[in-house]
Structure formats: structure tokens, C-alpha cells
Amino acid sequence: MSQTESLSPSELEEAFEVFGRVSIELETTYRLLEEKVAQLTAELTSARSARLVELAEKERLAHRLSNLVAALPGGVVIVDREQRVRDANPEAQQMLGGPLVGETWETVLLRSTGERHLPPGEVVLSNGRRFSMVSRTLDSLGDRVMLITDVTAIHELQEQLSREKRLTALGEMAARLAHQIRTPLSAATLYLSQLSRPDLEPQQRGQVAAKVGQRLEYMGNLLDSMLSFVRGGSPQREPLYIADVLADFKSSMQPHLAASASTLEVPYVDNTLVVLGDRDELVGALGNLAMNALEAGDGGVALDMWVGALDQQRLQIRLRDDGPGISEDIRERIFDPFFTTRAQGTGLGLAVVAMTVRSHGGEISVRNRPQGGAEFLLTLPIEQELATTQEAYATGRAINE
């Protein structure tokens, strides 16, 4: 066996120098690793702490959301893709009754509403309460959320409001009817008072009786119109010659003119002026205007009219008087319901006139005349078809003559 050769001093010195450098590098590397481990440990601890805080916040939010859903005044039901109730808040359980979680939605609907599928709009439960149900997709898994709102109280309030509106409309209609009946009733009363005169000739007695019958017939037609309105029937509209409306108006005003020593001038109008409307309503509107003028003038009032076409689409009726006129401060309010300047007035006469004109598609306005008195202007649409026919007939007759 050969003996190991001994190293020279220079080689030993070099070896120790290399060993020393390696030791230093190892120590440096170890310290760097320690620092890195400490850094990673700190980062992991920080991340863990942040995660714990986040989880705690999420848990707090989830708990708060759960409490919020539980406290909602409406029901919340979660239905999965298998159409089975996965979750429900206490309000939903109280609304729909019985256990919900685990039940199929069809079973819940059948038990609470008698229906297998959710009907559109409001749902009436077996106990008579009304609910509004809205369905929305919750997530990509196919879950749906059902929002249930009890609308029973709202429905009852709506019905109560509807009843009050109907009662209000009925009251206004009754007041309108009473006001419109007053004029023909007064006329009939005046005619009847003439029948008691012993010196009245039989022919005159028959004429007066006929006029009483006309006024009573007018009131009957007015009542029929009101009853039709109450039943929801549409207003009667038919082509009317303005000449016929004016003739009825003049006839209805005769006893009032005689009683108040007043006069009324109605112009001649041919059959080219036609409107679509209700004859009795238009006659009643003109009568209300005239009676208003007679009452405001306190007797001896001179009434006159102008009637004509403004253009091919519109005609206008102007009723003028020589009374005191209308104060500027109340002119804008005279067509308002229940507004009156007379102690015994109802405040419905001019409101009824405005309502009638508007229901015929027209407009009404008033102005004071420079020479004194008031002038009411009623603008109505012309019924084109019958007016054109009459105009063509009148033109052809004139050519032949």
C-alpha cells in the first residue's frame, strides 16, 4: 500500500483559503434564506389575517343580509332548477302557509292558490288575500327568486277610492241633472199656470198643453241620457241641423222671455250648418246661457245671436246680451263648478255649459261687449259629410232656379 502524499504548505494554505470562502458564502446564503423565510412568513401571516378579516366581514354581511331578508315585509322564496323550494324567509312562510323548504313550487302554488302554475298579474290566495308575485333568475345554476308582496290593503284602498270617485261623480251628475231640469220645469210650470185661465180659448189651451208635453218630453229624454251615463253607455251623438237646435232653444225660452219682459233675436240659418251631437244637451246649454243672462240682468234683457261658419271645419254661435257684463276679476272662473256670485246660485249653470261644449269637441269663451253686456262664443266642429251634401243640394237647387 502506497502512503498518502502530504500536501505542501502552499497547497494547504490554498485549501484553507477555499474552505474559508465557501464557509462565508454558505453563511451568507443561509442568512439570506432566513430573511426570505421570515419575509414569506410575515406575508403569509398578513395574508391570513386579511383573509380572516375578509371572511369575518363576509360573514357579517351574510348575517346582516339574512336578517334583512327575514325582516322584509314581503316574501322571498328561492326555487332551484328542479323547481323545488331551497330557501324562504319567514314572511313567505306566513303568506303561503305550511312548510316551504323542500316542497316543489307546484305543490306550494296548488296548496295556496289552487293553481299549478303562476298566473299573470295578481294572485288571489285561498284565504282571499291578494299577492303580487315576481320571478327573476338568480344565477347561472338556474335558481330563481320569487318576490311576493301582499297587495290586499292597496287593492282595498283602490276599491274605496273608486267608490268615492263614483259617488262624487254621481253627486255632480245629480246636481247637473237638477240644474238642467230646472229650466224646462220652470217653463212647464208657467205653461200650466196659463191653463188655469178661464178666458183661454180651446185652441190656445191645446197649444199650451202641447208645449207642456214638449217640456216634459225634454226632461224625460234628459233623464234617459243621465241613466245611460250611469250605466256606462256612450253619449248619443247624431247629425244635427243647427237651425233645428236654435228653433228648439227659441221655443223653450218663450215663457221666460215673456215673464221677464225680455227679448230674443235668433237669426235664420240654413241646413248647411251641421254638428254631430245631442240635441237636448245643446238646447239645454243655450238655455242655461240665456237664463244666466236674464237672472244677471234682473228683467228686461235684450238677447240676440250670431251664427255662422268660421271656416270649413268650425262654426260659431254667439249669444249676446245688454246686461251688466262680467267683472274682469271673475271672468276666468265663471266656468268652474260651484263658482257663483249669487246667494241662491248653484254655480253649475255655466260649468254644465262648458262641459257640454267640450263633450261635443268644441270650445267656449266669454267677453264683454264694448257697448255693454256679455257675449258668449261657442265654437263647434262641423259635421263634414252631411254639411257637404246639403251644400251641394242647395247649390244645385239655386242653379236650377
KOLRO-786769 format. One line per 2 residues: their letters; for each residue x, y, z of N, C-alpha, C. Coordinates in steps of 0.001 Angstrom, whole numbers, plus 500000, padded with zeros to 6 digits. Example, Ala and Ser with C-alpha at 12.3 -4.5 7.8 and 13.67 -1.06 7.14 Angstrom:
KOLRO-786769
as> 513190/494310/507800/512300/495500/507800/513200/496700/507800; 512850/497750/507080/513670/498940/507140/512900/500030/507870
end
This chain:
KOLRO-786769
ms> 500875/498822/500000/500000/500000/500000/500908/501222/500000; 500474/502164/499103/501287/503373/498990/500872/504381/500032
qt> 501740/505101/500511/501414/506125/501514/500870/507377/500846; 499884/508059/501560/499273/509296/501037/500303/510388/501039
es> 500315/511055/499902/501299/512112/499801/500868/513300/500614; 501726/513839/501346/501415/515024/502146/501426/516263/501285
ls> 500537/517205/501675/500414/518454/500908/501497/519421/501358; 501860/520201/500441/502870/521204/500735/502207/522347/501501
ps> 502921/523106/502168/502347/524229/502915/501559/525173/502019; 502003/525377/500826/501277/526301/499940/499930/525733/499528
el> 499896/524422/499342/498631/523797/498940/497657/523792/500115; 498228/523531/501304/497353/523568/502470/496767/524973/502684
ee> 497600/525933/502473/497135/527320/502649/496049/527660/501639; 496210/527173/500439/495203/527436/499386/493891/526726/499699
af> 494039/525456/500218/492835/524691/500545/492042/525380/501664; 492790/525816/502714/492102/526525/503807/491446/527824/503327
ev> 492079/528473/502385/491509/529720/501861/490208/529446/501112; 490175/528359/500310/488955/527996/499577/487849/527612/500555
fg> 488238/526818/501580/487255/526402/502572/486669/527606/503289; 487539/528598/503548/487041/529789/504221/486062/530559/503359
rv> 486367/530648/502078/485436/531385/501189/484099/530662/501086; 484161/529342/500949/482908/528565/500846/482092/528713/502112
si> 482761/528692/503261/482043/528837/504527/481331/530187/504604; 482053/531223/504145/481434/532561/504175/480226/532617/503251
el> 480388/531997/502048/479250/532014/501097/478068/531233/501652; 478365/530106/502299/477280/529315/502880/476573/530102/503980
et> 477355/530767/504807/476753/531549/505877/475903/532682/505329; 476407/533349/504234/475633/534438/503619/474328/533915/503027
ty> 474480/532763/502353/473275/532176/501739/472259/531783/502805; 472736/531227/503887/471840/530815/504973/471099/532014/505559
rl> 471833/533100/505744/471195/534305/506282/470137/534869/505315; 470497/534819/504001/469504/535276/503004/468252/534398/503038
le> 468483/533083/503199/467331/532173/503276/466498/532451/504517; 467189/532713/505623/466455/533041/506848/465595/534291/506663
ek> 466206/535330/506038/465468/536567/505798/464268/536313/504875; 464500/535488/503841/463410/535188/502901/462281/534437/503592
va> 462667/533478/504416/461664/532714/505161/460883/533638/506097; 461629/534536/506754/460948/535477/507656/459986/536379/506897
ql> 460454/536832/505699/459597/537693/504875/458351/536946/504420; 458546/535703/503940/457403/534898/503484/456452/534589/504637
ta> 457049/534345/505799/456217/534068/506974/455366/535291/507334; 456000/536484/507262/455258/537715/507567/454151/537957/506549
el> 454500/537725/505262/453490/537918/504224/452350/536930/504382; 452673/535677/504689/451634/534664/504896/450751/535010/506087
ts> 451403/535498/507149/450622/535898/508328/449699/537069/508011; 450240/538041/507238/449415/539194/506856/448260/538777/505971
ar> 448575/537885/504986/447520/537420/504084/446463/536634/504852; 446939/535818/505790/445998/535031/506595/445120/535949/507431
sa> 445735/536989/508006/444956/537931/508812/443934/538672/507950; 444381/539095/506733/443457/539776/505830/442329/538848/505408
rl> 442654/537594/505149/441632/536624/504757/440639/536406/505888; 441160/536336/507096/440264/536168/508240/439342/537378/508406
ve> 439930/538572/508200/439108/539783/508277/438049/539780/507183; 438450/539372/505958/437507/539331/504832/436401/538325/505096
la> 436805/537157/505606/435793/536147/505910/434850/536628/507014; 435415/537324/507982/434578/537853/509057/433611/538906/508526
ek> 434093/539769/507605/433225/540784/507006/432133/540148/506170; 432535/539106/505402/431536/538408/504586/430506/537722/505469
er> 430986/537150/506559/430046/536504/507483/429103/537532/508095; 429672/538717/508421/428833/539778/508989/427804/540258/507972
la> 428249/540444/506702/427325/540871/505656/426257/539817/505383; 426708/538544/505377/425750/537466/505142/424714/537419/506264
hr> 425195/537587/507492/424268/537594/508633/423315/538782/508548; 423884/539946/508150/423038/541138/508024/422022/540962/506905
ls> 422471/540380/505763/421551/540142/504651/420465/539145/505036; 420874/538123/505787/419899/537136/506252/418857/537782/507152
nl> 419329/538648/508064/418393/539357/508943/417497/540302/508145; 418090/540946/507134/417313/541867/506308/416225/541138/505542
va> 416590/540005/504924/415602/539209/504192/414518/538703/505123; 414937/538305/506322/413961/537801/507289/413017/538900/507758
al> 413517/540146/507790/412706/541263/508280/411912/541951/507185; 412103/541533/505930/411386/542175/504829/409879/542037/505009
pg> 409102/543097/504645/407640/542978/504731/407062/542111/503613; 407896/541705/502661/407456/540841/501567/408112/539483/501662
gv> 407552/538520/500955/408078/537168/500975/409169/536968/499935; 410170/536152/500292/411257/535796/499377/411392/534284/499373
vi> 411298/533696/498174/411401/532248/498021/412449/531953/496947; 413386/531030/497253/414396/530609/496288/413989/529235/495761
vd> 413850/529146/494440/413461/527898/493786/414612/527449/492897; 415049/526181/493048/416185/525710/492254/415716/525216/490895
re> 416694/524704/490125/416372/524260/488763/415421/523071/488732; 415338/522348/489832/414417/521211/489925/413021/521651/490367
qr> 412803/522985/490407/411514/523547/490818/411136/523152/492239; 412179/523115/493086/411961/522801/494486/412412/523995/495334
vr> 411639/524298/496362/411957/525441/497219/413213/525133/498024; 414240/525949/497818/415512/525752/498516/415614/526611/499759
da> 414960/527761/499753/415015/528635/500921/413798/529570/500879; 413411/530081/502017/412269/531003/502110/412378/531766/503414
np> 411989/533040/503375/412030/533833/504604/410732/533634/505400; 410713/534034/506656/409517/533806/507497/408255/534448/506935
ea> 408389/535630/506272/407208/536282/505716/406571/535432/504631; 407406/534797/503798/406873/533926/502742/406156/532734/503343
qq> 406720/532170/504411/406064/531034/505055/404720/531442/505648; 404654/532657/506196/403386/533128/506756/402373/533402/505651
ml> 402849/533951/504517/401936/534264/503411/401381/532998/502771; 402282/532052/502463/401878/530872/501704/401434/529730/502592
gg> 401780/529786/503865/401338/528775/504804/402079/527456/504663; 402202/526743/505789/402803/525423/505774/404298/525447/505521
pl> 404949/524298/505534/406382/524227/505236/406640/524520/503768; 407750/525196/503509/408091/525546/502127/409371/524880/501665
vg> 410410/524938/502484/411714/524398/502089/411596/522897/501842; 412032/522489/500661/411966/521086/500275/410734/520744/499459
et> 409705/521593/499509/408498/521361/498733/408710/521796/497280; 407993/521166/496350/408028/521649/494967/407188/522920/494863
we> 407602/523794/493958/406889/525061/493797/405456/524814/493331; 405254/523793/492533/403902/523461/492074/403005/523083/493240
tv> 403576/522332/494191/402802/521933/495370/402426/523149/496209; 403384/524076/496354/403114/525292/497131/402003/526113/496482
ll> 402079/526297/495141/401054/527064/494431/399690/526392/494532; 399664/525079/494345/398390/524358/494391/397758/524461/495768
rs> 398575/524414/496811/398058/524476/498176/397552/525872/498522; 398239/526906/498032/397898/528265/498459/396940/528985/497521
tg> 396978/528649/496216/396140/529360/495249/395178/528466/494487; 395396/527161/494541/394559/526271/493742/395016/526172/492300
er> 396120/526837/491961/396673/526808/490608/397993/526047/490617; 398263/525351/489477/399519/524622/489364/400653/525495/488825
hl> 400295/526573/488151/401292/527459/487572/400989/528892/487996; 402031/529689/488020/401888/531069/488466/401101/531868/487442
pp> 399904/532371/487798/399115/533154/486839/399695/534553/486683; 399420/535205/485551/399921/536577/485374/399185/537563/486271
ge> 399873/538644/486605/399244/539682/487419/399143/539278/488873; 398100/539741/489522/397919/539459/490944/397420/538033/491159
vv> 397769/537491/492327/397372/536136/492698/396431/536231/493896; 395295/535563/493798/394336/535530/494902/394488/534204/495619
ls> 394880/534261/496895/395055/533039/497671/393713/532481/498123; 393776/531280/498633/392547/530611/499067/391862/531362/500199
ng> 392626/532117/500997/392043/532873/502107/391511/534234/501681; 391558/534519/500374/391009/535760/499855/391993/536915/499752
rr> 393188/536753/500291/394178/537829/500214/394803/537862/498829; 395244/539063/498436/395814/539263/497107/397320/539511/497222
fs> 398058/538832/496328/399508/538967/496335/400005/539221/494923; 401111/539949/494873/401815/540158/493613/403090/539334/493659
mv> 403295/538433/492684/404472/537568/492642/405303/537895/491412; 406594/538124/491641/407513/538423/490553/408661/537429/490607
sr> 408998/536830/489467/410061/535838/489393/411247/536394/488617; 412470/536175/489154/413696/536601/488490/414738/535504/488601
tl> 415555/535335/487531/416652/534370/487559/417721/534845/488524; 418176/533932/489401/419109/534322/490445/420561/534154/490023
ds> 420902/533037/489370/422292/532795/488975/422311/531862/487777; 423544/531491/487358/423711/530640/486186/423326/529191/486450
lg> 423109/528819/487697/422743/527449/488027/421270/527162/487774; 420504/528202/487447/419082/528008/487170/418176/528309/488333
dr> 418739/528773/489458/417901/529145/490597/417104/530409/490278; 415908/530486/490846/415063/531660/490678/414639/532186/492045
vm> 414478/533505/492113/413997/534118/493336/412585/534621/493084; 411694/534301/493998/410296/534725/493920/410067/535814/494961
li> 409668/536985/494499/409360/538101/495392/407847/538206/495519; 407345/538130/496736/405907/538092/496986/405522/539311/497826
td> 404553/540090/497329/404115/541303/498024/402618/541220/498288; 402231/541489/499506/400809/541495/499875/400204/542829/499432
vt> 399300/542782/498454/398676/543996/497916/397196/544067/498291; 396805/543317/499292/395393/543313/499698/394949/544696/500155
ai> 395758/545343/501002/395389/546671/501513/395336/547694/500386; 396309/547604/499455/396313/548532/498323/395079/548335/497469
he> 394721/547070/497234/393526/546779/496438/392276/547319/497125; 392194/547167/498440/391025/547683/499166/390969/549205/499095
lq> 392134/549860/499207/392164/551320/499092/391752/551769/497698; 392206/551038/496678/391812/551383/495316/390307/551240/495126
eq> 389739/550175/495672/388285/549993/495570/387543/551108/496311; 388061/551471/497488/387425/552547/498248/387513/553866/497495
ls> 388701/554152/496915/388860/555377/496142/387946/555368/494926; 387826/554204/494282/386944/554102/493120/385493/554358/493514
re> 385082/553813/494666/383708/554051/495140/383486/555531/495426; 384483/556159/496065/384340/557581/496377/384283/558419/495108
kr> 385072/558038/494099/385018/558763/492830/383661/558602/492170; 383134/557370/492220/381810/557147/491625/380737/557948/492363
lt> 380847/557983/493702/379875/558754/494470/379994/560247/494170; 381248/560722/494034/381442/562129/493690/380868/562444/492324
al> 381159/561548/491365/380622/561746/490012/379100/561697/490024; 378554/560779/490849/377094/560680/490933/376502/561952/491527
ge> 377170/562504/492569/376679/563741/493161/376727/564901/492182; 377851/565018/491450/377957/566091/490459/376926/565906/489348
ma> 376724/564641/488957/375753/564379/487911/374335/564720/488376; 374046/564396/489636/372722/564720/490172/372520/566234/490213
ar> 373579/566959/490626/373474/568416/490646/373304/568966/489231; 374042/568369/488281/373903/568806/486882/372501/568537/486366
la> 371988/567353/486689/370641/566995/486242/369608/567942/486836; 369741/568224/488150/368789/569126/488786/368826/570508/488152
hq> 370039/570968/487815/370160/572301/487221/369579/572327/485817; 369790/571256/485055/369286/571237/483686/367775/571052/483643
ir> 367251/570359/484633/365800/570145/484658/365077/571419/485084; 365761/572278/485832/365096/573449/486379/364499/574341/485296
tp> 365245/574537/484188/364752/575425/483126/363491/574879/482464; 363496/573635/481941/362251/573138/481340/361128/572965/482356
ls> 361479/572678/483618/360441/572548/484633/359779/573896/484895; 360594/574946/484930/360023/576284/485105/359112/576640/483935
aa> 359561/576269/482715/358741/576546/481535/357416/575793/481610; 357493/574516/482004/356256/573727/482111/355333/574307/483173
tl> 355894/574788/484273/355087/575388/485335/354378/576648/484845; 355097/577462/484071/354488/578681/483527/353364/578340/482552
yl> 353603/577356/481721/352555/576944/480774/351334/576411/481517; 351586/575599/482575/350476/575044/483335/349669/576146/484025
sq> 350359/577201/484465/349638/578311/485097/348710/578999/484104; 349063/578981/482819/348191/579574/481798/346946/578726/481559
ls> 347092/577393/481762/345931/576523/481534/344798/576800/482518; 345123/577394/483649/344082/577671/484647/343284/578939/484343
rp> 343682/579663/483307/342956/580884/482963/341596/580541/482340; 340511/581100/482893/339176/580768/482348/338933/581378/480967
dl> 339649/582430/480628/339407/583095/479353/340248/582513/478217; 340957/581417/478467/341836/580839/477456/341010/580076/476427
ep> 341191/580395/475142/340467/579722/474069/340896/578254/473981; 339983/577389/473525/340325/575957/473383/341568/575735/472514
qq> 341696/576491/471431/342855/576323/470559/344150/576699/471292; 344092/577810/472017/345262/578225/472782/345577/577232/473900
rg> 344488/576697/474509/344689/575716/475569/345409/574479/475029; 345039/574067/473818/345703/572922/473204/347165/573218/472903
qv> 347443/574448/472444/348828/574809/472150/349676/574814/473421; 349088/575369/474487/349829/575397/475751/350071/573983/476268
aa> 349040/573142/476167/349198/571750/476615/350274/571041/475807; 350346/571321/474502/351378/570709/473661/352767/571156/474097
kv> 352885/572441/474449/354190/572934/474905/354580/572311/476237; 353588/572101/477111/353889/571415/478372/354386/570006/478095
gq> 353729/569331/477155/354169/567986/476785/355586/567979/476229; 355931/569001/475435/357286/569082/474889/358327/569235/476003
rl> 358005/570109/476965/358958/570302/478055/359114/569038/478894; 357987/568345/479148/358065/567099/479903/358821/566032/479122
ey> 358619/565995/477816/359356/565038/476984/360855/565342/477012; 361178/566626/476988/362583/567023/477067/363218/566532/478373
mg> 362492/566709/479501/363023/566250/480778/363164/564736/480809; 362231/564033/480171/362335/562577/480104/363558/562140/479316
nl> 363798/562811/478198/364983/562473/477403/366266/562766/478179; 366241/563847/478946/367405/564194/479741/367673/563131/480803
ld> 366617/562655/481438/366769/561591/482425/367287/560317/481791; 366803/559988/480600/367294/558803/479898/368788/558917/479607
sm> 369229/560101/479212/370653/560309/478937/371487/560120/480191; 371000/560651/481312/371718/560509/482561/371787/559046/483003
ls> 370688/558324/482867/370685/556907/483234/371631/556118/482348; 371682/556464/481076/372623/555808/480174/374046/556083/480603
fv> 374312/557301/481058/375655/557652/481525/376015/556850/482773; 375053/556703/483693/375303/555941/484921/375606/554490/484601
rg> 374891/553933/483625/375120/552541/483245/376387/552366/482431; 377050/553451/482095/378283/553354/481323/378073/553422/479835
gs> 376877/553768/479388/376621/553870/477957/377304/555071/477356; 377677/554972/476104/378332/556090/475436/377290/557148/475085
pq> 377682/558429/475122/376735/559504/474835/376185/559399/473422; 374902/559763/473280/374258/559703/471973/374712/560880/471116
re> 375224/560597/469952/375667/561624/469019/375087/561324/467651; 374444/562318/467069/373857/562171/465744/373966/563499/465011
pl> 373926/563470/463684/373995/564737/462935/372801/565622/463271; 373074/566889/463565/372037/567839/463944/372151/569097/463101
yi> 371020/569565/462625/370990/570866/461957/370960/571945/463041; 371863/572880/462952/371890/573973/463925/370569/574747/463897
ad> 369950/574817/462728/368663/575515/462626/367623/574878/463539; 367609/573526/463615/366652/572846/464494/366973/573096/465964
vl> 368276/573106/466299/368681/573380/467687/368243/574782/468099; 368424/575758/467201/368042/577133/467503/366531/577269/467649
ad> 365781/576533/466818/364316/576598/466900/363831/576062/468247; 364408/574927/468692/364024/574374/469991/364412/575317/471121
fk> 365588/575924/470992/366050/576859/472012/365112/578060/472124; 364726/578630/470987/363826/579788/470997/362488/579429/471596
ss> 361975/578236/471245/360676/577808/471774/360736/577612/473289; 361829/577026/473779/361938/576758/475215/362077/578041/476028
mq> 362557/579111/475405/362794/580357/476134/361590/581297/476136; 360583/581035/475323/359457/581960/475191/358781/582297/476513
ph> 358421/581326/477350/357748/581700/478607/358638/582513/479545; 359926/582256/479552/360837/583005/480419/361020/584430/479889
la> 361063/584566/478579/361178/585904/477997/359938/586732/478319; 358772/586088/478200/357526/586806/478479/357431/587188/479953
as> 357863/586270/480840/357760/586538/482277/358695/587652/482727; 359836/587820/482031/360805/588842/482444/360814/590058/481530
as> 359844/590124/480608/359773/591241/479658/361081/591405/478885; 361658/590280/478472/362909/590286/477713/362648/589869/476282
tl> 363642/590025/475417/363513/589673/474010/364692/588799/473579; 364443/588044/472519/365479/587172/471970/365398/587198/470460
ev> 366473/587557/469810/366546/587569/468350/367425/586396/467897; 366810/585473/467137/367537/584303/466617/367619/584426/465103
py> 368809/584418/464501/368925/584601/463051/368485/583359/462279; 368191/583576/461004/367878/582451/460125/369176/581716/459770
vd> 369114/580394/459837/370272/579566/459495/369792/578461/458566; 370509/578273/457439/370100/577201/456525/370682/575867/457002
nt> 370418/574830/456208/370805/573475/456617/372221/573094/456199; 373069/574084/455945/374478/573766/455646/375324/573726/456909
lv> 374746/574184/458032/375470/574132/459302/374980/572923/460090; 375863/571926/460195/375509/570659/460835/376591/570300/461852
vl> 376161/569798/462999/377109/569313/464010/376734/567883/464381; 377685/567190/464991/377438/565843/465494/377294/565943/467010
gd> 376098/565683/467522/375927/565862/468960/374569/565428/469457; 374265/565883/470662/372995/565579/471318/372136/566844/471308
rd> 370963/566743/470719/370100/567908/470530/369666/568522/471854; 369218/567678/472781/368736/568190/474068/369866/568846/474862
el> 371075/568263/474795/372186/568853/475536/372538/570232/475001; 372563/570392/473681/372894/571692/473099/371809/572720/473395
vg> 370552/572300/473293/369459/573208/473629/369549/573610/475097; 369852/572634/475971/369986/572937/477385/371144/573884/477672
al> 372256/573726/476937/373408/574616/477131/373058/576055/476761; 372416/576234/475601/371999/577581/475203/370976/578150/476182
gn> 370088/577279/476667/369102/577734/477641/369749/578194/478938; 370784/577479/479388/371484/577894/480603/372145/579250/480430
la> 372748/579478/479258/373373/580780/478994/372327/581890/479010; 371208/581643/478350/370166/582666/478282/369574/582950/479665
mn> 369301/581892/480443/368742/582079/481775/369732/582813/482676; 371008/582526/482499/372023/583223/483275/372002/584721/482968
al> 371813/585056/481679/371749/586468/481284/370496/587130/481841; 369351/586428/481800/368118/587009/482332/368222/587254/483825
ea> 368821/586303/484562/368949/586474/486012/369935/587585/486350; 371018/587679/485567/372007/588729/485836/371457/590111/485496
gd> 370595/590185/484468/370049/591478/484059/368862/591934/484867; 368276/591004/485642/367153/591351/486517/365987/591937/485721
gg> 365657/591285/484597/364490/591662/483809/364794/592643/482693; 363977/592576/481644/364103/593500/480531/365407/593374/479766
va> 365877/592161/479573/367158/591935/478891/366896/591681/477408; 367728/592271/476559/367655/592035/475109/368763/591065/474720
ld> 368339/589874/474233/369284/588848/473785/369261/588772/472268; 370427/588609/471668/370477/588343/470227/371627/587398/469944
mw> 371560/586766/468759/372532/585737/468422/373159/586003/467055; 374379/585493/466918/375040/585428/465607/375500/583995/465427
vg> 375169/583427/464280/375536/582040/463990/376126/581980/462587; 377272/581340/462457/377893/581230/461142/379115/580334/461180
al> 379620/580027/459977/380811/579190/459851/382060/580058/459917; 383019/579649/460739/384306/580345/460791/385207/579904/459639
dq> 385133/578621/459306/385844/578034/458168/385137/576737/457822; 385769/575888/457050/385116/574645/456627/385008/573625/457755
qr> 385777/573812/458811/385769/572845/459906/385001/573316/461141; 384767/574621/461296/384202/575118/462547/383065/576103/462304
lq> 382083/576031/463195/381029/577043/463223/381021/577690/464595; 380384/578824/464694/380350/579527/465974/378963/580083/466250
ir> 378550/579954/467509/377296/580522/467995/377656/581581/469023; 377177/582808/468795/377446/583894/469729/376126/584361/470336
lr> 376037/584290/471642/374850/584741/472368/375227/586003/473135; 374547/587103/472788/374895/588416/473357/373718/588977/474142
dd> 374051/589741/475176/373014/590407/475968/373444/591846/476241; 372495/592649/476738/372804/594050/477062/372805/594271/478564
gp> 373167/593211/479309/373177/593291/480768/374423/593976/481306; 374741/593718/482576/375863/594413/483218/377236/593901/482811
gi> 377304/592786/482091/378603/592228/481732/379194/591416/482878; 380459/591041/482723/381141/590177/483692/382399/590879/484179
se> 382572/590924/485487/383756/591563/486060/385022/590853/485617; 386060/591626/485387/387315/591057/484916/387910/590090/485937
di> 387705/590339/487221/388346/589516/488242/387702/588146/488401; 386517/587942/487827/385875/586625/487942/385683/585961/486588
re> 386055/586616/485507/385775/586072/484179/386448/584708/483972; 387665/584545/484506/388393/583285/484314/387810/582147/485144
ri> 386914/582459/486084/386413/581426/486998/384948/581074/486767; 384288/581747/485852/382833/581561/485764/382451/580169/485268
fd> 383373/579464/484593/383059/578120/484122/383468/577040/485121; 384024/577430/486278/384403/576459/487300/383156/575946/488009
pf> 383095/574634/488281/381939/574093/489009/381792/574727/490387; 380552/575030/490758/380163/575536/492073/380675/576961/492346
ft> 381150/577649/491310/381513/579049/491494/380310/579908/491115; 379872/580755/492031/378718/581603/491766/378865/582913/492528
tr> 378248/583941/491999/378246/585252/492676/376876/585564/493246; 375920/584649/493054/374558/584868/493565/374342/584042/494822
aq> 373642/584596/495773/373435/583924/497056/372687/582613/496885; 371727/582567/495964/370927/581374/495754/371406/580551/494567
gt> 372553/580908/493992/373042/580191/492815/373697/578870/493183; 373685/577941/492237/374316/576634/492460/375741/576596/491944
gl> 376104/577533/491059/377443/577520/490487/377660/576413/489486; 376553/575868/488946/376679/574754/487999/376232/575108/486589
gl> 375470/576196/486436/374914/576508/485115/375976/576644/484048; 376931/577538/484219/377960/577756/483212/378942/576587/483169
av> 379157/575905/484298/380018/574723/484290/379409/573623/483424; 378084/573469/483508/377395/572485/482672/377506/572865/481204
va> 377376/574151/480903/377506/574601/479513/378895/574272/478981; 379941/574597/479757/381307/574316/479325/381530/572825/479148
mt> 380979/572012/480047/381126/570568/479940/380444/570043/478673; 379267/570568/478384/378542/570135/477194/379287/570502/475922
vr> 379795/571722/475862/380517/572160/474670/381772/571318/474467; 382511/571076/475551/383727/570275/475424/383420/568844/475013
sh> 382313/568278/475530/381957/566907/475147/381563/566804/473681; 381222/567940/473066/380918/567974/471634/382143/568350/470808
gg> 383318/568345/471444/384552/568652/470729/384767/570123/470460; 384047/570997/471204/384137/572427/470947/384824/573196/472054
ei> 384763/574515/471943/385348/575423/472922/384351/576523/473236; 384475/577081/474432/383599/578179/474837/384441/579272/475486
sv> 384079/580498/475225/384761/581644/475838/383740/582755/476040; 384130/583779/476764/383232/584899/477039/384035/586183/477016
rn> 383374/587236/476624/383997/588561/476626/382919/589605/476838; 383328/590755/477298/382405/591874/477466/382327/592668/476166
rp> 381129/593142/475860/380927/593923/474639/381267/595396/474893; 381839/596061/473910/382169/597488/474099/380958/598336/474448
qg> 379801/597994/473852/378595/598767/474106/377858/598318/475363; 378430/597364/476099/377810/596887/477325/377243/595486/477159
ga> 377254/594729/478215/376740/593379/478165/377837/592358/477923; 377459/591095/477940/378399/589985/477751/378098/589256/476456
ef> 379111/588574/475942/378969/587791/474713/379657/586444/474923; 378873/585362/474834/379408/584011/474933/379617/583460/473522
ll> 380790/582838/473315/381145/582310/471997/381318/580799/472111; 380467/580056/471409/380526/578602/471382/381032/578165/470006
tl> 382193/577540/469962/382775/577064/468716/382658/575550/468669; 382044/575031/467605/381791/573598/467474/382315/573096/466133
pi> 382746/571835/466074/383187/571274/464793/382003/570980/463875; 382162/571250/462604/381110/570987/461619/381163/569524/461197
eq> 380014/568909/461126/379910/567547/460601/380036/567616/459087; 381180/567191/458570/381534/567461/457181/380644/566736/456182
el> 380356/565468/456401/379670/564669/455381/378277/565207/455073; 377460/565402/456109/376094/565879/455884/376100/567339/455437
at> 377045/568140/455969/377109/569540/455574/377456/569665/454096; 378380/568838/453602/378754/568876/452185/377588/568483/451306
tq> 376823/567464/451750/375664/567020/450969/374623/568126/450878; 374347/568775/451994/373360/569848/452000/373820/571036/451162
ea> 375114/571340/451231/375631/572468/450452/375515/572178/448954; 375821/570934/448566/375706/570571/447155/374258/570626/446694
ya> 373337/570195/447573/371912/570225/447241/371436/571662/447073; 371861/572535/448014/371447/573930/447941/372016/574611/446694
tg> 373261/574285/446344/373871/574875/445149/373153/574426/443885; 372819/573127/443813/372123/572602/442632/370746/573194/442496
ra> 370051/573397/443620/368706/573968/443556/368768/575409/443083; 369808/576151/443545/369936/577546/443128/370200/577648/441634
in> 371008/576715/441097/371310/576733/439659/370053/576437/438843; 369258/575449/439316/368047/575091/438592/367034/576206/438618
e> 367026/576948/439751/366070/578054/439816/366518/579207/438935
end
